[in-house]
């Protein structure tokens, strides 16, 4: 278990470093004011209009970096600062979230796949580690009866969460790409503002990359515990 704690600790440290850098970047680019004077909400609405999307609403949600697109009720939810502020960071986030709305409208395959995984992952992700551990306690590593099958079931649950993390990567990178292309093609930002938006979204994407690699590392660790001790 010590190896597991070291692994989790290392992943948590890397995640914290990337998250802290992301917050630093957003704070920096929040000081780069948009020359067009548009707020994040206005940026989001214009991008929706330019893509002919009329059934998605832009709303404000509490918190910091709580921005997200909800495909169930078709809302682009922007954190309070992003919704109202007029800077490169808010433009980047707003356009990125609308990027997800565009993916939804165009039935982007990776977003569709992720949406199908959500119900499964929401049920299994929280219990998978405990199921594997329970199986090991019952003798899975030695290949003893029901314990092995319980542990394998836990690994399958964990596998779904890992798959979800990796499917999320193309969804997030594509949303950022769509956002940056639109910002540039529509001349919504200056060269300096564009550079800030691009850098901010790059660091945001890295948080998802770290999460995916962490999920994979955890899955491999437990798989070794389950299968490695068998004759």
Beta strands, then each sheet from edge to edge (+ up, - down):
strand 1: 57-61
strand 2: 68-70
strand 3: 75-79
sheet 1: 1+ 3+ 2-
end
